Amino acid sequence: MRKAGILMPLASLPSPYGIGTMGEEAKKFIDLLYDTEQYYWQVLPLNPTSYGDSPYQSPSAFAGSPYYIDLPTLAKEGLITEMELKNAEHDTERVDYGYMFIERIALLRKAFSRFDVTNKDYVDFKTKEGEWLKEYAVFMALKVKHNYQSWDTWTPKYKFRKNYENIVNETAKESEFWCFLQYEFYTQWGEIKRYANSKGIEIIGDMPIYVAFDSVEVWSNPQNFLLDENLNPTIVAGCPPDGFSPDGQLWGNPIYDWEKMRANGYIWWIERVRKAMTLFDVVRIDHFRGFEAYYGIPFGDKTAVNGKWYKCVGAEPFEAINKALNHPRIIAEDLGQIDDGVREVLNKTGYPGMKVLQFAFFDEDNEYLPRMYKNGNCVVYTGTHDSFTTRQWAEDLENGGEVKNRFLIESKKATRESITDAMIRMALNSKANYAIIPLGDYMNLGKEARINEPSTLGGNWDWRVSADYDTPKLRKKITRLTTISGR
């Protein structure tokens, strides 16, 4: 069945507290989805952020960001005072991650000081979440101890986890705080997901393929990665040079030791997807082509120019995942340099791939053009979190020559219709089973609503929608474009 949804980062929701949270505004957004005939809310990764503020470079693949914890909910629980809640107001136009890192964590520490750690629900949560939570809490406690420096700079005792149980005991008090944050995150997000599902709205989550080097996963299980005897990466991840990036993209993530992961039955991947499926209804796995072959760059290089392709494991991890988890619903982000090998892996899994309309008009029979979709087993987007807003793209299109001509022909753009609306209509009218439109496109916003510009540091991941975004005009537009498309 063809259905529609909206891409909207949780961080970008309105809030007087500087960032979108798991509170009333999230429920209001779900109400908007329900009232406008949508079926999906797609979010970006909910993991904690670190240097650079990217949710794709997180200190944990399992933890949730404490910045999303809703402060009014904590006030209702008696963990922060009304005065503290008032003082926490920080209604900036963009997310101020520096402020969050200092002020929000300080306020959450006050909340923790009033929290009963013998609470049965909390004790049960710690037991249920088990080893990942314990490791994450110890890791973050050590980060605090080392002024948040990367774990590879720690003294050998901590870097190499010598006498680990002694480290656990040493960090017990601080670790409890980081466990508390995860309890609040998971409790609040569980309420948001239940509310969405009660309205018939499903949540599409996002899973980065790689983890950050400065993460608990690498520190606690270095054997899962290609590291040398000093625990430095031998090669790191990225993308090769192309027309958009002449030096390529140097992500810097360590590469998995796929042979060891194969030998243990891909258990780490199974558990990672299992956890994701408790948070979301559908999971989009980023950089899916990395399972067929990955681009590895020598550690220490300043650009991606000297990297090369390495053959990978293909569909094997997903065969193990499907067997263990009864075929979870997964979307494959199959963008980038795609070849027949990637297509073969995608076909083996049966997962829907992605079609991005902003990439569709460079040649006559481009695979992203809706008339080229062989079947409906795909997800169509006007653009993604990494691309221009469609209004930006439309402004650039004015100098597009053949690209603009193809767009006008393929979209059958009406005279008084904006290019953005024509693109949305084109996506919704396609045969794709999923059509996901960024909220910024429905609002016809320009560069101010761009979420991320790849290969740049700073000014990303901080877009916030205005508090008065939810207007009758917007609701009417979303509903009209959705319903006339038959979704």
N, C-alpha and C positions, 0 to 999 in steps of 0.2 A: 504493500500500500504506500502511495506517495504521500509523504508528510513534510511539514515545514518546521523550522526552528530558528532561533536567533542566537548568534554568538555575542556574548557579553561577559567580559571578565568580572569576577566578583569584586575585585579591587576597584573597578570603575563605577560601581553603584554609588548613588548619593549617600552622604553621611556627614553629620557635623563633626565627626571625629577623624577626619583626614584621609579615610580610606573606606571602601565598601566593606561591610561586615555581614555576619550571619544573623542579621536581625530583621526588623520590620521592613526595611527597604528591599531586602532579598525576597521577602514574601510578597511585597507589592509588585516586584518585577515578575514573580511567578503568576500573580493575578493578571498582569498585563498579558503574559503569554497565553493564559487560559482564555481571556476575554477576546483575544485577537486570533483564535483558532490555531495556535501553535501547539506543537507536540514536544519540542525539544528546547532545552536550554544548554548551549555549549559553553563551557568555561575553560579557562586556561589552567595549567597545573596549580594546585592549591598548596604546594609544598612551601616551606620557609625559603626566603631569599637571603642572599649573602651579598658579597661585593659585586657591584654592577646591577643588583636588584632584579636579575632575571629569574623567573620561576623555573627556567630550564637549567640553571646552575645552582642546585639546592644542596644544603648540607645533609639532607635526608630524602630518600626516595619514598619513605613511609610516613613521615610526620606531616602535619598540617601547619600552616603559618599562624603564629600567635597574633599577627596583626589583624586577622579576620575575626578574632573573638569579639563578640558584641558587648560593648560596655554597659548599655542599659540592662541587658540580661544579667550581668554580674551585679549591678546595683539591686535588681530584684532579688537576687540570691543573698543580699546583705554583705557582699564581698568588697564593694566600694561604696563610698558615701555619695549623697547627692551633690555635695560641694566638689568632691573629686571628679564626679561625672561632668559637672559644669566646667571645671577647670580643664578638662580633657578636650574641650571643643577646639577644633583646629581645622576649620572648614576652608581649606586651600583649594585653588583651581586644579592643581595637580597633586598627585600623591607625593608627599615629602617623606621619603624613606629615611633620611637622616633623623628627622624628628621622631619617626616611629621607633627607630632603633634605640633612641635614648629615652624619650618620654613615655612611649607606650609600654616598653618593657618595665620601666620603673613603676608605672601604675599597676601593672600586672603582678609585680612583686608585692605591692601593698595588698592586692586581692588575695594572693597566696598566704600572706601572713595571717589572714582571718579565716582561712579554709581549714576544715576538719579533715586531716589526712587519714583518720580512721573511718571516714564515711564508707559504708559498705559498697555503694556503687563505684566509688573511686578505687577501693581495694580490688573489687571484682574486675574493673577495667584494667588495672595493672596486671592482674593475673591473666586475663584474656589476651592482652596484647603481647605479653611475654617478652621474648628475647630482643625483638627489634626496639621496643620501647626502652628497655634497660640499657641497651647499647647506645641508643640515641641520647638518653638523659646523661649518661656518663660522659659521652663525647662532648655535649654542650657544656657540661660542668667544667670539663678540661679546657674548652674554648674560653670560657670566662676566666679561668685561672691564668691562661696565657694571653689575656687581653685580645681574644678573638683571632690570634695569629693562626695561620694554617698549620695543621697537625704535623707536617713534615719538618717544621722548625722547632718542635718541642724537644725537650731533653730525651735521651734514649729511653729512659724509664717509661715515659708516656708514649713516645713515638712507637716503640716496639712492644708496648703493652706488657712490660715485665711485671710479674707478680700481679696479674690482673685483678684478682680478688681483693688485694690490698688497695688497688686503685678504686675499686667499687666502694669499699668502706670509706676511703679517704674523701670521696666526692658525694657521699650519701645525702648530706643535707642539701647541697646545691642541685643534685640530680632530682630530688623530690619536686623542686620548682618546675623543672622541665617536664616531668611526668604530669604535673597539675595542668600545665598549658595544653598538653595533648588531650587530657581528659576533657577540658573545656571545649577544645576545638572539635573533638569527635562527638561530644554530646550536642553541641549547637548545630554542627553540620547534619547530624542525624535527624534533628528536628526539621531543618530546611528540606532535606531529601524526602522525608515523610510527607511534608506539606506539598511539595511538588508532585509527588506520586499520587497523593489524594486528589489532585486536580487533573490527573491524567497527563502530567508533564514528566518527561523523562530527562535525566541529566546526562549529557555527554561530557565525560572528563577527558583529560589530556595527560598522556604519559610520555615524558622524554625518553628516548631510547637509552641515552647515556646518563651517568651520574657525574657530579662534579668530583674533581680530584680531592678537594678539601671537603670530604663528606664522611659520614660515619660508615658508609658502605665500604669505602676504600680503606679507611683506618682499621676497621674491625675485621675485614676479610680481604686482605691484600692478595691472597692466593687466587682470587677471582679475576685479577687484572694483570696486564702485562707490565710488571714492575721489575726493576733490578734489585740487587741485594740491599741497596740503601733505600728501597721503597720509592724510588723515582720512576716515573713512567719511561718506558723505552720508546713508545710512539704514542701520539695523541690524535684525537679525532678532529675532523674538519671537512671542508668541501674544496674541490679543486677550483682553479681559476676558471672564470666564465665571462660572458659579456657584461654581467652586472658587477663582477668583482675580479679585476685583473690579477690580484694576488691570492685569490681564493678566500676561504673563511677558515681561520684558525680558532677552533672552539676550545681546544686544550683539554678536553675530557680524556681520561685514561681509557684504553681499549680493554674490553673483556678478554679473559683467557678462555676462549670458546671451547677449547679442547677439554679443559677441566670442567667447564659447565656441562658439556656433553657427558663426561664421565659420571657426573653425579645426577644425571637425569633432568638437568635444567631446573632443579628444585628452587633456586633463587628466583627464577622468572615465574615459576608457578606461584610462589608465595607473593611475589610482587603484584601479579595480576589478580590473585585472590583478594588481596587487600584493596586494590583499586575497585573491584566489583562490589565491595561493601560500601564504597563512597559514591559510585556512579552506576547508571544503568547500562551505559555504553562507554567504551574506552577507545579514544583515538591514540594510536601509537605513533609518535613522531619519528620521522626519518626512517621509515620502514625499509627503504632500500639498503640500509646498513646491515640487514640480516642476510642479504644475498652477497654483498661485497661492501667493505668499508674502506674509506679513504684514510690512510694512516700517515701522519706527518712526524718526522724525527723530533723527539723531545728537545726543546731548546731553540728550535727554529722560530724566527720572528714572523714568517708568513707561511702560507700553505703551499707555496710553489713547488717545494721539493717532495711533496707527498706522493704516494702511489696507492693503487687499489690492491686490496687483499681479499681473496675469496673467503666467504663466511659460511655459516651453517644452513642457510636457506630456511625451509619451512619446519625444520626439526623442532625448535622450541615450541612452536604452535601446535604441533602434533602432541607433544607432551602436555601442554596447557589444556588443549581440548579434551584429552583423555582424563586429566585430573579434575577439571572444572566444568565438564559437561558443556563444552562449546560456548564460552562467554562471548558476548557481542562485542566485536572489535572493529574499528575503522582503521585502515592502513593509510598513513600519510605517505603516498607513493609519488612525491614530487621530487624535482631535481633531475639528475642525470639518470634517466630510466632506460633500461635496455630489455632485451628479451628475457634475460635471466631474472630480472626483477618481476617481470610480468608472469613468468612461470611460477615463481614463489607465491605471488598474489593469487594466481589461479588455484594453486594447491591448497591454500588456506580457505579460499572462498570468500575472503573479507572484501567488503566494498572499498574501493580506492577513492581518491579525491579528484575532482575536476574544478579548476579555478578559472573562471571566465576571463579574468584579466590577462591570462596567458593564452587565450584561444584564437587571437586574430592575427598571428604573425604569418600564417601560411594558409593555403586554400582549404586543406582538409585536416586541420589541426585536431588532435585527439580530444581536446577540451571543448570543442564546439558541440553543442547539444545534439545536433543531427548526426554526430559521429559516435554517440554512446550506443554500444552494441546491445546493452540491456539496462535495466534500472538498478543494477547492483553497484551503485556508486553514490557519492555525496558531492553535490555541486555547491560551490561558493561563488559569490561575486568576487570576494577577495578574502584574505586571511589576516591573522594578527601580524604577519611579517610583511604584508604588502601595503601599497597605497590604500587609502580609502578610495571608493569608486569615484567620488567627486574629484579627488586629486588625479586619479587616472584619467578622468574625463578631460580635465584641464590640460594634461599632457597630451591627450589624444588630438587636440586641435592642431598639433604639428605632426600628426601621425601618418599622413599620406595614405598608403595602401592599407595600413592597419585600421585607420578610421573608415575607409571605404568598406572594408570587410565587415567591420562592426555594424555599420548602417545597413548593409545588405542582410547580414545574419539576424540582426535584432528586429528588423522591420520597424524601426523606431518611428513612432507617431510624431507629427510636426510639433505639437506643443508639449511633448513628453521630454523630461530631462534625460540625459544619458544615464544617470544613476538609476532612475526608475525603469528605463528600458532594460538595463542590465539585470535588475532585480526580477523584472517580469520574465526575462529570458531564462533565468535560473529556475524560477518557480514553475514555468511552463514546460521545463525539460522532463524527460522520462525518469530522471534520477529518483531513487526511492527517498533519499534525504535531500532537502534543499535548506542550507543554513546561510542566513544573511546576517552580517554584522549589524548591530544596532546603529552604529554610526552611519551606515549606508541608508538605512530607513530614514534617518534624520538628515540625510544628504550633507553630512559634515565633511570638511576639508582636512587639511594636514594636521589640524589641532587634535583630531581624533585618531591619528595613526598610533598604533600601539607599540610597534617595534620596527626599527630599521636595522636589519642584520649587519653585522660587522662594525657597528658603532657602539660606543660606550657612553652612557649618560643620555638623559632625555627620553628614555624608553620605559615602557611598562607603567607609566604614571598618568595616563589619560583618565579623567573623571568626567562623567556626564553631569550636566547641570541638574540642580535639584528639581527644576520645573519641567523636566524632559517629557514626563508622561502627560501628554495633552490629548484632548479629543481628536484633534487633527491627525496626530501620529497614530492613534489607535485605529482611526477610520482608514488611514492609508494602508497599514499593515493588514487589516482585516480584508480590505477590498482586493489588494494584490494577491493575498493568499487564497481567498475563496474563488476568485475568477479563474485561478489556475487549477482548481479542482483538488487542492490539497486539504 
